[in-house]
Amino acid sequence: MQTTTEKQHTNITPMVANLAAARKLGPNMSAVSDAAVAEAVRAARAEAWAAENAAAISERHTWIEANGTPLTDLQVLKVN
């Protein structure tokens, strides 16, 4: 989540067809680029987290396969 409105100038090099369409249709290239970069950063962080925690996640899945989901007997909504 972005908590500041501080911005920094940079250059991007879009494909010619995309730039022409954007100029014709009017989306804010800066806002679109910023949103795309934010999504790419979010995805990269999620991927890095999953890689860093892969062993623990695997152990948890193995434990659940062997022991079942904790507190299943208290589960209100049964999906079976």
mmCIF file of the N, C-alpha and C atoms, coordinates in Angstrom:
data_MODEL
# 
_entry.id   MODEL 
# 
loop_
_atom_site.group_PDB 
_atom_site.id 
_atom_site.type_symbol 
_atom_site.label_atom_id 
_atom_site.label_alt_id 
_atom_site.label_comp_id 
_atom_site.label_asym_id 
_atom_site.label_entity_id 
_atom_site.label_seq_id 
_atom_site.pdbx_PDB_ins_code 
_atom_site.Cartn_x 
_atom_site.Cartn_y 
_atom_site.Cartn_z 
_atom_site.occupancy 
_atom_site.B_iso_or_equiv 
_atom_site.pdbx_formal_charge 
_atom_site.auth_seq_id 
_atom_site.auth_comp_id 
_atom_site.auth_asym_id 
_atom_site.auth_atom_id 
_atom_site.pdbx_PDB_model_num 
ATOM 1   N N  . MET A 1 1  ? 0.845   -1.178  0.000   1.00 0.00 ? 1  MET A N  1 
ATOM 2   C CA . MET A 1 1  ? 0.000   0.000   0.000   1.00 0.00 ? 1  MET A CA 1 
ATOM 3   C C  . MET A 1 1  ? 0.885   1.234   0.000   1.00 0.00 ? 1  MET A C  1 
ATOM 4   N N  . GLN A 1 2  ? 0.633   2.132   -0.905  1.00 0.00 ? 2  GLN A N  1 
ATOM 5   C CA . GLN A 1 2  ? 1.418   3.356   -1.012  1.00 0.00 ? 2  GLN A CA 1 
ATOM 6   C C  . GLN A 1 2  ? 0.926   4.355   0.042   1.00 0.00 ? 2  GLN A C  1 
ATOM 7   N N  . THR A 1 3  ? 1.853   4.857   0.858   1.00 0.00 ? 3  THR A N  1 
ATOM 8   C CA . THR A 1 3  ? 1.458   5.756   1.932   1.00 0.00 ? 3  THR A CA 1 
ATOM 9   C C  . THR A 1 3  ? 1.939   7.181   1.703   1.00 0.00 ? 3  THR A C  1 
ATOM 10  N N  . THR A 1 4  ? 2.569   7.438   0.593   1.00 0.00 ? 4  THR A N  1 
ATOM 11  C CA . THR A 1 4  ? 3.058   8.782   0.310   1.00 0.00 ? 4  THR A CA 1 
ATOM 12  C C  . THR A 1 4  ? 2.698   9.165   -1.111  1.00 0.00 ? 4  THR A C  1 
ATOM 13  N N  . THR A 1 5  ? 2.624   10.446  -1.353  1.00 0.00 ? 5  THR A N  1 
ATOM 14  C CA . THR A 1 5  ? 2.328   10.911  -2.710  1.00 0.00 ? 5  THR A CA 1 
ATOM 15  C C  . THR A 1 5  ? 3.586   11.433  -3.377  1.00 0.00 ? 5  THR A C  1 
ATOM 16  N N  . GLU A 1 6  ? 4.732   11.222  -2.733  1.00 0.00 ? 6  GLU A N  1 
ATOM 17  C CA . GLU A 1 6  ? 5.997   11.653  -3.318  1.00 0.00 ? 6  GLU A CA 1 
ATOM 18  C C  . GLU A 1 6  ? 6.226   10.888  -4.614  1.00 0.00 ? 6  GLU A C  1 
ATOM 19  N N  . LYS A 1 7  ? 6.632   11.613  -5.640  1.00 0.00 ? 7  LYS A N  1 
ATOM 20  C CA . LYS A 1 7  ? 6.848   10.990  -6.937  1.00 0.00 ? 7  LYS A CA 1 
ATOM 21  C C  . LYS A 1 7  ? 8.241   11.323  -7.439  1.00 0.00 ? 7  LYS A C  1 
ATOM 22  N N  . GLN A 1 8  ? 8.716   10.513  -8.372  1.00 0.00 ? 8  GLN A N  1 
ATOM 23  C CA . GLN A 1 8  ? 10.020  10.741  -8.977  1.00 0.00 ? 8  GLN A CA 1 
ATOM 24  C C  . GLN A 1 8  ? 9.863   10.597  -10.483 1.00 0.00 ? 8  GLN A C  1 
ATOM 25  N N  . HIS A 1 9  ? 10.479  11.488  -11.213 1.00 0.00 ? 9  HIS A N  1 
ATOM 26  C CA . HIS A 1 9  ? 10.418  11.421  -12.674 1.00 0.00 ? 9  HIS A CA 1 
ATOM 27  C C  . HIS A 1 9  ? 11.284  10.274  -13.166 1.00 0.00 ? 9  HIS A C  1 
ATOM 28  N N  . THR A 1 10 ? 10.811  9.613   -14.207 1.00 0.00 ? 10 THR A N  1 
ATOM 29  C CA . THR A 1 10 ? 11.562  8.544   -14.859 1.00 0.00 ? 10 THR A CA 1 
ATOM 30  C C  . THR A 1 10 ? 11.076  8.470   -16.304 1.00 0.00 ? 10 THR A C  1 
ATOM 31  N N  . ASN A 1 11 ? 11.755  7.718   -17.098 1.00 0.00 ? 11 ASN A N  1 
ATOM 32  C CA . ASN A 1 11 ? 11.352  7.536   -18.495 1.00 0.00 ? 11 ASN A CA 1 
ATOM 33  C C  . ASN A 1 11 ? 10.860  6.114   -18.687 1.00 0.00 ? 11 ASN A C  1 
ATOM 34  N N  . ILE A 1 12 ? 9.858   5.959   -19.521 1.00 0.00 ? 12 ILE A N  1 
ATOM 35  C CA . ILE A 1 12 ? 9.401   4.638   -19.922 1.00 0.00 ? 12 ILE A CA 1 
ATOM 36  C C  . ILE A 1 12 ? 9.443   4.589   -21.443 1.00 0.00 ? 12 ILE A C  1 
ATOM 37  N N  . THR A 1 13 ? 9.478   3.410   -21.986 1.00 0.00 ? 13 THR A N  1 
ATOM 38  C CA . THR A 1 13 ? 9.525   3.246   -23.435 1.00 0.00 ? 13 THR A CA 1 
ATOM 39  C C  . THR A 1 13 ? 8.434   2.272   -23.858 1.00 0.00 ? 13 THR A C  1 
ATOM 40  N N  . PRO A 1 14 ? 7.206   2.785   -24.030 1.00 0.00 ? 14 PRO A N  1 
ATOM 41  C CA . PRO A 1 14 ? 6.106   1.896   -24.424 1.00 0.00 ? 14 PRO A CA 1 
ATOM 42  C C  . PRO A 1 14 ? 6.199   1.532   -25.910 1.00 0.00 ? 14 PRO A C  1 
ATOM 43  N N  . MET A 1 15 ? 5.511   0.469   -26.248 1.00 0.00 ? 15 MET A N  1 
ATOM 44  C CA . MET A 1 15 ? 5.418   0.089   -27.661 1.00 0.00 ? 15 MET A CA 1 
ATOM 45  C C  . MET A 1 15 ? 4.696   1.212   -28.403 1.00 0.00 ? 15 MET A C  1 
ATOM 46  N N  . VAL A 1 16 ? 5.065   1.431   -29.650 1.00 0.00 ? 16 VAL A N  1 
ATOM 47  C CA . VAL A 1 16 ? 4.517   2.523   -30.448 1.00 0.00 ? 16 VAL A CA 1 
ATOM 48  C C  . VAL A 1 16 ? 2.989   2.450   -30.512 1.00 0.00 ? 16 VAL A C  1 
ATOM 49  N N  . ALA A 1 17 ? 2.460   1.266   -30.749 1.00 0.00 ? 17 ALA A N  1 
ATOM 50  C CA . ALA A 1 17 ? 1.005   1.110   -30.871 1.00 0.00 ? 17 ALA A CA 1 
ATOM 51  C C  . ALA A 1 17 ? 0.307   1.438   -29.549 1.00 0.00 ? 17 ALA A C  1 
ATOM 52  N N  . ASN A 1 18 ? 0.898   1.025   -28.431 1.00 0.00 ? 18 ASN A N  1 
ATOM 53  C CA . ASN A 1 18 ? 0.293   1.316   -27.132 1.00 0.00 ? 18 ASN A CA 1 
ATOM 54  C C  . ASN A 1 18 ? 0.313   2.811   -26.836 1.00 0.00 ? 18 ASN A C  1 
ATOM 55  N N  . LEU A 1 19 ? 1.417   3.471   -27.137 1.00 0.00 ? 19 LEU A N  1 
ATOM 56  C CA . LEU A 1 19 ? 1.507   4.903   -26.906 1.00 0.00 ? 19 LEU A CA 1 
ATOM 57  C C  . LEU A 1 19 ? 0.517   5.656   -27.779 1.00 0.00 ? 19 LEU A C  1 
ATOM 58  N N  . ALA A 1 20 ? 0.395   5.258   -29.038 1.00 0.00 ? 20 ALA A N  1 
ATOM 59  C CA . ALA A 1 20 ? -0.554  5.916   -29.947 1.00 0.00 ? 20 ALA A CA 1 
ATOM 60  C C  . ALA A 1 20 ? -1.986  5.738   -29.453 1.00 0.00 ? 20 ALA A C  1 
ATOM 61  N N  . ALA A 1 21 ? -2.320  4.539   -29.028 1.00 0.00 ? 21 ALA A N  1 
ATOM 62  C CA . ALA A 1 21 ? -3.671  4.287   -28.521 1.00 0.00 ? 21 ALA A CA 1 
ATOM 63  C C  . ALA A 1 21 ? -3.930  5.080   -27.245 1.00 0.00 ? 21 ALA A C  1 
ATOM 64  N N  . ALA A 1 22 ? -2.936  5.148   -26.366 1.00 0.00 ? 22 ALA A N  1 
ATOM 65  C CA . ALA A 1 22 ? -3.100  5.902   -25.125 1.00 0.00 ? 22 ALA A CA 1 
ATOM 66  C C  . ALA A 1 22 ? -3.303  7.385   -25.417 1.00 0.00 ? 22 ALA A C  1 
ATOM 67  N N  . ARG A 1 23 ? -2.553  7.893   -26.361 1.00 0.00 ? 23 ARG A N  1 
ATOM 68  C CA . ARG A 1 23 ? -2.711  9.306   -26.713 1.00 0.00 ? 23 ARG A CA 1 
ATOM 69  C C  . ARG A 1 23 ? -4.099  9.559   -27.305 1.00 0.00 ? 23 ARG A C  1 
ATOM 70  N N  . LYS A 1 24 ? -4.596  8.609   -28.066 1.00 0.00 ? 24 LYS A N  1 
ATOM 71  C CA . LYS A 1 24 ? -5.907  8.769   -28.695 1.00 0.00 ? 24 LYS A CA 1 
ATOM 72  C C  . LYS A 1 24 ? -7.036  8.618   -27.668 1.00 0.00 ? 24 LYS A C  1 
ATOM 73  N N  . LEU A 1 25 ? -6.909  7.639   -26.776 1.00 0.00 ? 25 LEU A N  1 
ATOM 74  C CA . LEU A 1 25 ? -7.992  7.320   -25.849 1.00 0.00 ? 25 LEU A CA 1 
ATOM 75  C C  . LEU A 1 25 ? -7.893  8.048   -24.513 1.00 0.00 ? 25 LEU A C  1 
ATOM 76  N N  . GLY A 1 26 ? -6.694  8.525   -24.162 1.00 0.00 ? 26 GLY A N  1 
ATOM 77  C CA . GLY A 1 26 ? -6.550  9.400   -23.022 1.00 0.00 ? 26 GLY A CA 1 
ATOM 78  C C  . GLY A 1 26 ? -6.258  8.855   -21.644 1.00 0.00 ? 26 GLY A C  1 
ATOM 79  N N  . PRO A 1 27 ? -5.910  7.567   -21.450 1.00 0.00 ? 27 PRO A N  1 
ATOM 80  C CA . PRO A 1 27 ? -5.584  7.167   -20.083 1.00 0.00 ? 27 PRO A CA 1 
ATOM 81  C C  . PRO A 1 27 ? -4.309  7.872   -19.605 1.00 0.00 ? 27 PRO A C  1 
ATOM 82  N N  . ASN A 1 28 ? -4.226  8.096   -18.315 1.00 0.00 ? 28 ASN A N  1 
ATOM 83  C CA . ASN A 1 28 ? -3.069  8.754   -17.729 1.00 0.00 ? 28 ASN A CA 1 
ATOM 84  C C  . ASN A 1 28 ? -1.918  7.752   -17.703 1.00 0.00 ? 28 ASN A C  1 
ATOM 85  N N  . MET A 1 29 ? -0.931  7.961   -18.558 1.00 0.00 ? 29 MET A N  1 
ATOM 86  C CA . MET A 1 29 ? 0.187   7.023   -18.686 1.00 0.00 ? 29 MET A CA 1 
ATOM 87  C C  . MET A 1 29 ? 0.956   6.880   -17.378 1.00 0.00 ? 29 MET A C  1 
ATOM 88  N N  . SER A 1 30 ? 1.115   7.962   -16.652 1.00 0.00 ? 30 SER A N  1 
ATOM 89  C CA . SER A 1 30 ? 1.838   7.910   -15.386 1.00 0.00 ? 30 SER A CA 1 
ATOM 90  C C  . SER A 1 30 ? 1.089   7.046   -14.377 1.00 0.00 ? 30 SER A C  1 
ATOM 91  N N  . ALA A 1 31 ? -0.213  7.258   -14.260 1.00 0.00 ? 31 ALA A N  1 
ATOM 92  C CA . ALA A 1 31 ? -1.021  6.488   -13.314 1.00 0.00 ? 31 ALA A CA 1 
ATOM 93  C C  . ALA A 1 31 ? -1.071  5.011   -13.703 1.00 0.00 ? 31 ALA A C  1 
ATOM 94  N N  . VAL A 1 32 ? -1.215  4.745   -14.987 1.00 0.00 ? 32 VAL A N  1 
ATOM 95  C CA . VAL A 1 32 ? -1.266  3.357   -15.461 1.00 0.00 ? 32 VAL A CA 1 
ATOM 96  C C  . VAL A 1 32 ? 0.073   2.672   -15.208 1.00 0.00 ? 32 VAL A C  1 
ATOM 97  N N  . SER A 1 33 ? 1.164   3.366   -15.512 1.00 0.00 ? 33 SER A N  1 
ATOM 98  C CA . SER A 1 33 ? 2.497   2.799   -15.291 1.00 0.00 ? 33 SER A CA 1 
ATOM 99  C C  . SER A 1 33 ? 2.736   2.545   -13.809 1.00 0.00 ? 33 SER A C  1 
ATOM 100 N N  . ASP A 1 34 ? 2.355   3.509   -12.968 1.00 0.00 ? 34 ASP A N  1 
ATOM 101 C CA . ASP A 1 34 ? 2.547   3.355   -11.533 1.00 0.00 ? 34 ASP A CA 1 
ATOM 102 C C  . ASP A 1 34 ? 1.752   2.166   -11.004 1.00 0.00 ? 34 ASP A C  1 
ATOM 103 N N  . ALA A 1 35 ? 0.522   2.010   -11.476 1.00 0.00 ? 35 ALA A N  1 
ATOM 104 C CA . ALA A 1 35 ? -0.307  0.888   -11.041 1.00 0.00 ? 35 ALA A CA 1 
ATOM 105 C C  . ALA A 1 35 ? 0.305   -0.443  -11.480 1.00 0.00 ? 35 ALA A C  1 
ATOM 106 N N  . ALA A 1 36 ? 0.842   -0.481  -12.697 1.00 0.00 ? 36 ALA A N  1 
ATOM 107 C CA . ALA A 1 36 ? 1.458   -1.713  -13.199 1.00 0.00 ? 36 ALA A CA 1 
ATOM 108 C C  . ALA A 1 36 ? 2.712   -2.054  -12.401 1.00 0.00 ? 36 ALA A C  1 
ATOM 109 N N  . VAL A 1 37 ? 3.521   -1.047  -12.085 1.00 0.00 ? 37 VAL A N  1 
ATOM 110 C CA . VAL A 1 37 ? 4.728   -1.285  -11.291 1.00 0.00 ? 37 VAL A CA 1 
ATOM 111 C C  . VAL A 1 37 ? 4.338   -1.747  -9.892  1.00 0.00 ? 37 VAL A C  1 
ATOM 112 N N  . ALA A 1 38 ? 3.329   -1.127  -9.296  1.00 0.00 ? 38 ALA A N  1 
ATOM 113 C CA . ALA A 1 38 ? 2.879   -1.524  -7.961  1.00 0.00 ? 38 ALA A CA 1 
ATOM 114 C C  . ALA A 1 38 ? 2.422   -2.981  -7.959  1.00 0.00 ? 38 ALA A C  1 
ATOM 115 N N  . GLU A 1 39 ? 1.699   -3.398  -8.976  1.00 0.00 ? 39 GLU A N  1 
ATOM 116 C CA . GLU A 1 39 ? 1.237   -4.788  -9.065  1.00 0.00 ? 39 GLU A CA 1 
ATOM 117 C C  . GLU A 1 39 ? 2.418   -5.735  -9.266  1.00 0.00 ? 39 GLU A C  1 
ATOM 118 N N  . ALA A 1 40 ? 3.383   -5.346  -10.085 1.00 0.00 ? 40 ALA A N  1 
ATOM 119 C CA . ALA A 1 40 ? 4.564   -6.185  -10.298 1.00 0.00 ? 40 ALA A CA 1 
ATOM 120 C C  . ALA A 1 40 ? 5.364   -6.332  -9.007  1.00 0.00 ? 40 ALA A C  1 
ATOM 121 N N  . VAL A 1 41 ? 5.482   -5.263  -8.235  1.00 0.00 ? 41 VAL A N  1 
ATOM 122 C CA . VAL A 1 41 ? 6.184   -5.315  -6.950  1.00 0.00 ? 41 VAL A CA 1 
ATOM 123 C C  . VAL A 1 41 ? 5.426   -6.216  -5.980  1.00 0.00 ? 41 VAL A C  1 
ATOM 124 N N  . ARG A 1 42 ? 4.105   -6.081  -5.921  1.00 0.00 ? 42 ARG A N  1 
ATOM 125 C CA . ARG A 1 42 ? 3.297   -6.933  -5.047  1.00 0.00 ? 42 ARG A CA 1 
ATOM 126 C C  . ARG A 1 42 ? 3.487   -8.408  -5.401  1.00 0.00 ? 42 ARG A C  1 
ATOM 127 N N  . ALA A 1 43 ? 3.442   -8.723  -6.690  1.00 0.00 ? 43 ALA A N  1 
ATOM 128 C CA . ALA A 1 43 ? 3.601   -10.106 -7.133  1.00 0.00 ? 43 ALA A CA 1 
ATOM 129 C C  . ALA A 1 43 ? 5.004   -10.632 -6.820  1.00 0.00 ? 43 ALA A C  1 
ATOM 130 N N  . ALA A 1 44 ? 6.028   -9.795  -7.024  1.00 0.00 ? 44 ALA A N  1 
ATOM 131 C CA . ALA A 1 44 ? 7.403   -10.210 -6.732  1.00 0.00 ? 44 ALA A CA 1 
ATOM 132 C C  . ALA A 1 44 ? 7.592   -10.456 -5.242  1.00 0.00 ? 44 ALA A C  1 
ATOM 133 N N  . ARG A 1 45 ? 7.008   -9.599  -4.416  1.00 0.00 ? 45 ARG A N  1 
ATOM 134 C CA . ARG A 1 45 ? 7.098   -9.799  -2.960  1.00 0.00 ? 45 ARG A CA 1 
ATOM 135 C C  . ARG A 1 45 ? 6.396   -11.084 -2.543  1.00 0.00 ? 45 ARG A C  1 
ATOM 136 N N  . ALA A 1 46 ? 5.233   -11.345 -3.110  1.00 0.00 ? 46 ALA A N  1 
ATOM 137 C CA . ALA A 1 46 ? 4.490   -12.572 -2.785  1.00 0.00 ? 46 ALA A CA 1 
ATOM 138 C C  . ALA A 1 46 ? 5.278   -13.805 -3.209  1.00 0.00 ? 46 ALA A C  1 
ATOM 139 N N  . GLU A 1 47 ? 5.879   -13.748 -4.380  1.00 0.00 ? 47 GLU A N  1 
ATOM 140 C CA . GLU A 1 47 ? 6.683   -14.864 -4.871  1.00 0.00 ? 47 GLU A CA 1 
ATOM 141 C C  . GLU A 1 47 ? 7.908   -15.082 -3.978  1.00 0.00 ? 47 GLU A C  1 
ATOM 142 N N  . ALA A 1 48 ? 8.566   -13.991 -3.576  1.00 0.00 ? 48 ALA A N  1 
ATOM 143 C CA . ALA A 1 48 ? 9.731   -14.087 -2.698  1.00 0.00 ? 48 ALA A CA 1 
ATOM 144 C C  . ALA A 1 48 ? 9.326   -14.665 -1.338  1.00 0.00 ? 48 ALA A C  1 
ATOM 145 N N  . TRP A 1 49 ? 8.184   -14.218 -0.809  1.00 0.00 ? 49 TRP A N  1 
ATOM 146 C CA . TRP A 1 49 ? 7.699   -14.730 0.475   1.00 0.00 ? 49 TRP A CA 1 
ATOM 147 C C  . TRP A 1 49 ? 7.434   -16.228 0.378   1.00 0.00 ? 49 TRP A C  1 
ATOM 148 N N  . ALA A 1 50 ? 6.770   -16.649 -0.703  1.00 0.00 ? 50 ALA A N  1 
ATOM 149 C CA . ALA A 1 50 ? 6.455   -18.071 -0.880  1.00 0.00 ? 50 ALA A CA 1 
ATOM 150 C C  . ALA A 1 50 ? 7.733   -18.892 -0.984  1.00 0.00 ? 50 ALA A C  1 
ATOM 151 N N  . ALA A 1 51 ? 8.741   -18.376 -1.687  1.00 0.00 ? 51 ALA A N  1 
ATOM 152 C CA . ALA A 1 51 ? 10.008  -19.098 -1.816  1.00 0.00 ? 51 ALA A CA 1 
ATOM 153 C C  . ALA A 1 51 ? 10.720  -19.183 -0.467  1.00 0.00 ? 51 ALA A C  1 
ATOM 154 N N  . GLU A 1 52 ? 10.725  -18.077 0.276   1.00 0.00 ? 52 GLU A N  1 
ATOM 155 C CA . GLU A 1 52 ? 11.387  -18.052 1.576   1.00 0.00 ? 52 GLU A CA 1 
ATOM 156 C C  . GLU A 1 52 ? 10.703  -18.976 2.586   1.00 0.00 ? 52 GLU A C  1 
ATOM 157 N N  . ASN A 1 53 ? 9.413   -19.176 2.435   1.00 0.00 ? 53 ASN A N  1 
ATOM 158 C CA . ASN A 1 53 ? 8.638   -19.964 3.391   1.00 0.00 ? 53 ASN A CA 1 
ATOM 159 C C  . ASN A 1 53 ? 8.201   -21.317 2.847   1.00 0.00 ? 53 ASN A C  1 
ATOM 160 N N  . ALA A 1 54 ? 8.782   -21.736 1.743   1.00 0.00 ? 54 ALA A N  1 
ATOM 161 C CA . ALA A 1 54 ? 8.372   -22.976 1.087   1.00 0.00 ? 54 ALA A CA 1 
ATOM 162 C C  . ALA A 1 54 ? 8.510   -24.185 2.013   1.00 0.00 ? 54 ALA A C  1 
ATOM 163 N N  . ALA A 1 55 ? 9.600   -24.238 2.770   1.00 0.00 ? 55 ALA A N  1 
ATOM 164 C CA . ALA A 1 55 ? 9.804   -25.382 3.659   1.00 0.00 ? 55 ALA A CA 1 
ATOM 165 C C  . ALA A 1 55 ? 8.723   -25.434 4.737   1.00 0.00 ? 55 ALA A C  1 
ATOM 166 N N  . ALA A 1 56 ? 8.427   -24.312 5.356   1.00 0.00 ? 56 ALA A N  1 
ATOM 167 C CA . ALA A 1 56 ? 7.401   -24.269 6.406   1.00 0.00 ? 56 ALA A CA 1 
ATOM 168 C C  . ALA A 1 56 ? 6.029   -24.592 5.831   1.00 0.00 ? 56 ALA A C  1 
ATOM 169 N N  . ILE A 1 57 ? 5.739   -24.087 4.644   1.00 0.00 ? 57 ILE A N  1 
ATOM 170 C CA . ILE A 1 57 ? 4.450   -24.370 4.004   1.00 0.00 ? 57 ILE A CA 1 
ATOM 171 C C  . ILE A 1 57 ? 4.334   -25.862 3.703   1.00 0.00 ? 57 ILE A C  1 
ATOM 172 N N  . SER A 1 58 ? 5.401   -26.446 3.203   1.00 0.00 ? 58 SER A N  1 
ATOM 173 C CA . SER A 1 58 ? 5.401   -27.880 2.911   1.00 0.00 ? 58 SER A CA 1 
ATOM 174 C C  . SER A 1 58 ? 5.216   -28.695 4.182   1.00 0.00 ? 58 SER A C  1 
ATOM 175 N N  . GLU A 1 59 ? 5.923   -28.309 5.250   1.00 0.00 ? 59 GLU A N  1 
ATOM 176 C CA . GLU A 1 59 ? 5.763   -29.004 6.537   1.00 0.00 ? 59 GLU A CA 1 
ATOM 177 C C  . GLU A 1 59 ? 4.320   -28.913 7.030   1.00 0.00 ? 59 GLU A C  1 
ATOM 178 N N  . ARG A 1 60 ? 3.714   -27.737 6.890   1.00 0.00 ? 60 ARG A N  1 
ATOM 179 C CA . ARG A 1 60 ? 2.330   -27.533 7.335   1.00 0.00 ? 60 ARG A CA 1 
ATOM 180 C C  . ARG A 1 60 ? 1.377   -28.423 6.536   1.00 0.00 ? 60 ARG A C  1 
ATOM 181 N N  . HIS A 1 61 ? 1.568   -28.492 5.225   1.00 0.00 ? 61 HIS A N  1 
ATOM 182 C CA . HIS A 1 61 ? 0.712   -29.336 4.391   1.00 0.00 ? 61 HIS A CA 1 
ATOM 183 C C  . HIS A 1 61 ? 0.867   -30.808 4.764   1.00 0.00 ? 61 HIS A C  1 
ATOM 184 N N  . THR A 1 62 ? 2.106   -31.215 5.006   1.00 0.00 ? 62 THR A N  1 
ATOM 185 C CA . THR A 1 62 ? 2.364   -32.605 5.410   1.00 0.00 ? 62 THR A CA 1 
ATOM 186 C C  . THR A 1 62 ? 1.680   -32.908 6.736   1.00 0.00 ? 62 THR A C  1 
ATOM 187 N N  . TRP A 1 63 ? 1.779   -31.973 7.690   1.00 0.00 ? 63 TRP A N  1 
ATOM 188 C CA . TRP A 1 63 ? 1.150   -32.164 8.999   1.00 0.00 ? 63 TRP A CA 1 
ATOM 189 C C  . TRP A 1 63 ? -0.362  -32.288 8.855   1.00 0.00 ? 63 TRP A C  1 
ATOM 190 N N  . ILE A 1 64 ? -0.966  -31.424 8.030   1.00 0.00 ? 64 ILE A N  1 
ATOM 191 C CA . ILE A 1 64 ? -2.425  -31.455 7.832   1.00 0.00 ? 64 ILE A CA 1 
ATOM 192 C C  . ILE A 1 64 ? -2.845  -32.762 7.172   1.00 0.00 ? 64 ILE A C  1 
ATOM 193 N N  . GLU A 1 65 ? -2.053  -33.241 6.198   1.00 0.00 ? 65 GLU A N  1 
ATOM 194 C CA . GLU A 1 65 ? -2.376  -34.521 5.560   1.00 0.00 ? 65 GLU A CA 1 
ATOM 195 C C  . GLU A 1 65 ? -2.337  -35.662 6.575   1.00 0.00 ? 65 GLU A C  1 
ATOM 196 N N  . ALA A 1 66 ? -1.397  -35.604 7.503   1.00 0.00 ? 66 ALA A N  1 
ATOM 197 C CA . ALA A 1 66 ? -1.258  -36.664 8.504   1.00 0.00 ? 66 ALA A CA 1 
ATOM 198 C C  . ALA A 1 66 ? -2.263  -36.536 9.639   1.00 0.00 ? 66 ALA A C  1 
ATOM 199 N N  . ASN A 1 67 ? -2.599  -35.306 10.036  1.00 0.00 ? 67 ASN A N  1 
ATOM 200 C CA . ASN A 1 67 ? -3.410  -35.084 11.239  1.00 0.00 ? 67 ASN A CA 1 
ATOM 201 C C  . ASN A 1 67 ? -4.780  -34.460 10.985  1.00 0.00 ? 67 ASN A C  1 
ATOM 202 N N  . GLY A 1 68 ? -5.020  -34.017 9.789   1.00 0.00 ? 68 GLY A N  1 
ATOM 203 C CA . GLY A 1 68 ? -6.271  -33.339 9.496   1.00 0.00 ? 68 GLY A CA 1 
ATOM 204 C C  . GLY A 1 68 ? -6.194  -31.863 9.851   1.00 0.00 ? 68 GLY A C  1 
ATOM 205 N N  . THR A 1 69 ? -7.187  -31.127 9.435   1.00 0.00 ? 69 THR A N  1 
ATOM 206 C CA . THR A 1 69 ? -7.236  -29.695 9.707   1.00 0.00 ? 69 THR A CA 1 
ATOM 207 C C  . THR A 1 69 ? -7.548  -29.463 11.174  1.00 0.00 ? 69 THR A C  1 
ATOM 208 N N  . PRO A 1 70 ? -6.755  -28.616 11.839  1.00 0.00 ? 70 PRO A N  1 
ATOM 209 C CA . PRO A 1 70 ? -7.025  -28.344 13.253  1.00 0.00 ? 70 PRO A CA 1 
ATOM 210 C C  . PRO A 1 70 ? -8.423  -27.753 13.452  1.00 0.00 ? 70 PRO A C  1 
ATOM 211 N N  . LEU A 1 71 ? -9.061  -28.143 14.527  1.00 0.00 ? 71 LEU A N  1 
ATOM 212 C CA . LEU A 1 71 ? -10.371 -27.625 14.940  1.00 0.00 ? 71 LEU A CA 1 
ATOM 213 C C  . LEU A 1 71 ? -11.501 -27.937 13.954  1.00 0.00 ? 71 LEU A C  1 
ATOM 214 N N  . THR A 1 72 ? -11.324 -28.956 13.141  1.00 0.00 ? 72 THR A N  1 
ATOM 215 C CA . THR A 1 72 ? -12.357 -29.328 12.180  1.00 0.00 ? 72 THR A CA 1 
ATOM 216 C C  . THR A 1 72 ? -13.671 -29.639 12.884  1.00 0.00 ? 72 THR A C  1 
ATOM 217 N N  . ASP A 1 73 ? -13.585 -30.232 14.063  1.00 0.00 ? 73 ASP A N  1 
ATOM 218 C CA . ASP A 1 73 ? -14.796 -30.599 14.796  1.00 0.00 ? 73 ASP A CA 1 
ATOM 219 C C  . ASP A 1 73 ? -15.587 -29.370 15.248  1.00 0.00 ? 73 ASP A C  1 
ATOM 220 N N  . LEU A 1 74 ? -14.944 -28.207 15.301  1.00 0.00 ? 74 LEU A N  1 
ATOM 221 C CA . LEU A 1 74 ? -15.629 -26.969 15.695  1.00 0.00 ? 74 LEU A CA 1 
ATOM 222 C C  . LEU A 1 74 ? -16.093 -26.142 14.497  1.00 0.00 ? 74 LEU A C  1 
ATOM 223 N N  . GLN A 1 75 ? -15.800 -26.613 13.298  1.00 0.00 ? 75 GLN A N  1 
ATOM 224 C CA . GLN A 1 75 ? -16.137 -25.881 12.084  1.00 0.00 ? 75 GLN A CA 1 
ATOM 225 C C  . GLN A 1 75 ? -17.650 -25.841 11.897  1.00 0.00 ? 75 GLN A C  1 
ATOM 226 N N  . VAL A 1 76 ? -18.174 -24.644 11.699  1.00 0.00 ? 76 VAL A N  1 
ATOM 227 C CA . VAL A 1 76 ? -19.612 -24.457 11.543  1.00 0.00 ? 76 VAL A CA 1 
ATOM 228 C C  . VAL A 1 76 ? -20.049 -24.837 10.133  1.00 0.00 ? 76 VAL A C  1 
ATOM 229 N N  . LEU A 1 77 ? -19.345 -24.363 9.131   1.00 0.00 ? 77 LEU A N  1 
ATOM 230 C CA . LEU A 1 77 ? -19.689 -24.633 7.729   1.00 0.00 ? 77 LEU A CA 1 
ATOM 231 C C  . LEU A 1 77 ? -18.907 -25.841 7.261   1.00 0.00 ? 77 LEU A C  1 
ATOM 232 N N  . LYS A 1 78 ? -19.576 -26.919 6.966   1.00 0.00 ? 78 LYS A N  1 
ATOM 233 C CA . LYS A 1 78 ? -18.925 -28.123 6.480   1.00 0.00 ? 78 LYS A CA 1 
ATOM 234 C C  . LYS A 1 78 ? -19.014 -28.130 4.959   1.00 0.00 ? 78 LYS A C  1 
ATOM 235 N N  . VAL A 1 79 ? -17.872 -28.324 4.310   1.00 0.00 ? 79 VAL A N  1 
ATOM 236 C CA . VAL A 1 79 ? -17.835 -28.331 2.851   1.00 0.00 ? 79 VAL A CA 1 
ATOM 237 C C  . VAL A 1 79 ? -17.465 -29.739 2.399   1.00 0.00 ? 79 VAL A C  1 
ATOM 238 N N  . ASN A 1 80 ? -18.458 -30.614 2.402   1.00 0.00 ? 80 ASN A N  1 
ATOM 239 C CA . ASN A 1 80 ? -18.264 -31.991 1.948   1.00 0.00 ? 80 ASN A CA 1 
ATOM 240 C C  . ASN A 1 80 ? -19.491 -32.498 1.278   1.00 0.00 ? 80 ASN A C  1 
# 
